[in-house]
Amino acid sequence: MTPEIEAALEKASTLAEIEDIYRPFRPKRRTRASIAKEKGLEPLADAIFAQVADSASPTELAADYIDAEKGVETAEDAINGAMDIIAENISDDADIRRRLRSLFTVAGVLQSRAADSEKESVYTMYYEYDEPVNKIAGHRVLAVNRGENEGFLKVGIDVDRIKAMNIINANVLSDNGSACTDTVRDAAADAYDRLIFPSVEREIRNMITDSAVESALKVFYVNLRELLLQPPVKGKRALGLDPGYRTGCKVAVVDETGKVLDTGVIYVTHSEEQKLKAKQTVKRLIEKAVVKTAVVQRPFMGHPEGGLRVVLSDTLPPQGLISVPVVLFIGIVVTSQHLHAVQSNGCPACLVMAFPVAGGKILDVPTERRAQVVILQLVSDS
């Protein structure tokens, strides 16, 4: 690594600038410049680009590089090959590309034109549309991209060519009256039109597209978050079941405001007699409180799903499981004519099982039964 490259890397502030520094060393496909180098024309390109004050003319310099065996039959062929090499070198100049990228960003205009003005489409408003690159809204960028992909629009970036060429010429032209300066000027114009403009235009379009996609995802995130945070069973009486093995499943019932109406314990993994009692208890609570929603805390340690089917077997159909996302309470919703059941995440409720300050208005509920009450209050947003 040369000191110049090291210094350039130290000054680079963006990934694009680092890529520009690496560009001359990146493996390339076979280009017009590489073909010219294969013909031995690189020394001629260097001599012309040097623009020495008392240099011979490009035609005189090229006379020494005529070689029919290599495909260089005239001085003009040699000069054209040398110009291809100069153009590629200008295109690979990191400072030129950085300044032109800035020009495209600040002064570029996104232009959209109809591919066929006679054809009707949802992109009619973009058939003759111009907007500065640094002001265009993200949704418009995505719209013209879709129109282009669907074949209705032709999209590009327009920038003042004179300003762009002034940036390039200031970097590569000598003002000492060299006979080679005009040839370098022509090579610089070719570099801009054929190599630099398409490349920088593509970079800028990718940049504004990435920004538009990121903005769209943020809007989607905000809207989806608001949707998912809506309480799934707000304003309804609910019965909650907290799965348990040895100590049984805790049951609680709250009204529309979150007030505790009843609590209890049932056993669904013990004997058949206990399962029958559990079923009767749940059915009694549902009928007594006119419950329309059941909230089942997501089991720890993989509690059998069968427990839900046991205690609600009289009110739930066998094929009633439907997956739905509910933020913090992601699980299963079971629908039937009589009852909706939601399986929730019990983690938030763990805090209130032992800490009275977290229990708030349910201090009168036994500690071991608080978790399911809080789950019900959270799901109903009460």
HUMO-V553550 format. One record per backbone hydrogen bond with DSSP energy under -1.0 kcal/mol. NH is the residue of the N-H (numbers start at 1). CO is the residue of the C=O. If there is no record, write none. Layout:
BEGIN
nh & co
NH & CO
NH & CO
END
This chain:
BEGIN
nh & co
6 & 2
7 & 3
8 & 4
9 & 5
10 & 6
11 & 7
12 & 8
18 & 14
19 & 15
20 & 16
21 & 17
22 & 18
23 & 19
25 & 22
26 & 23
35 & 31
36 & 32
37 & 33
38 & 34
39 & 35
40 & 37
41 & 36
45 & 41
46 & 42
47 & 43
48 & 44
49 & 45
50 & 46
51 & 48
55 & 52
61 & 57
62 & 58
65 & 62
67 & 72
70 & 67
71 & 68
72 & 67
78 & 74
79 & 75
80 & 76
81 & 77
82 & 78
83 & 79
84 & 80
85 & 81
86 & 82
87 & 83
88 & 84
89 & 85
90 & 86
91 & 87
92 & 88
93 & 90
97 & 93
98 & 94
99 & 95
100 & 96
101 & 97
102 & 98
103 & 99
104 & 100
105 & 101
106 & 102
107 & 103
108 & 104
109 & 158
110 & 131
111 & 156
112 & 129
113 & 154
114 & 127
115 & 152
119 & 116
124 & 121
126 & 123
127 & 124
129 & 112
131 & 110
133 & 108
135 & 132
136 & 132
141 & 137
142 & 138
143 & 139
144 & 140
145 & 141
146 & 142
147 & 143
148 & 144
149 & 145
150 & 146
151 & 148
152 & 147
153 & 147
154 & 113
156 & 111
158 & 109
164 & 160
165 & 161
166 & 162
167 & 163
168 & 164
169 & 165
170 & 166
171 & 168
172 & 168
173 & 169
181 & 178
184 & 180
185 & 181
186 & 182
187 & 183
188 & 184
189 & 185
190 & 186
191 & 187
192 & 188
193 & 189
194 & 190
195 & 191
196 & 191
197 & 192
199 & 195
200 & 196
201 & 197
202 & 198
203 & 199
204 & 200
205 & 201
206 & 202
207 & 203
208 & 204
209 & 205
210 & 206
211 & 207
212 & 208
213 & 209
214 & 210
215 & 211
216 & 212
217 & 213
218 & 214
219 & 215
220 & 216
221 & 217
222 & 218
223 & 219
224 & 220
225 & 221
226 & 222
227 & 223
228 & 224
229 & 225
230 & 227
233 & 379
236 & 233
238 & 254
239 & 293
240 & 252
241 & 295
242 & 250
249 & 266
250 & 242
251 & 264
252 & 240
253 & 262
254 & 238
255 & 259
258 & 255
261 & 253
262 & 253
264 & 251
266 & 249
275 & 271
276 & 272
277 & 273
278 & 274
279 & 275
280 & 276
281 & 277
282 & 278
283 & 279
284 & 280
285 & 281
286 & 282
287 & 283
288 & 284
289 & 285
291 & 286
292 & 237
293 & 237
294 & 340
295 & 239
296 & 342
297 & 241
298 & 344
307 & 304
308 & 305
309 & 305
310 & 306
311 & 307
312 & 308
315 & 312
316 & 312
322 & 333
324 & 331
329 & 326
331 & 324
333 & 322
334 & 341
335 & 320
336 & 339
340 & 292
341 & 334
342 & 294
343 & 332
344 & 296
350 & 347
352 & 349
355 & 351
359 & 355
360 & 356
362 & 359
365 & 362
369 & 366
370 & 367
374 & 370
375 & 371
376 & 372
377 & 373
378 & 374
379 & 375
380 & 376
382 & 377
END
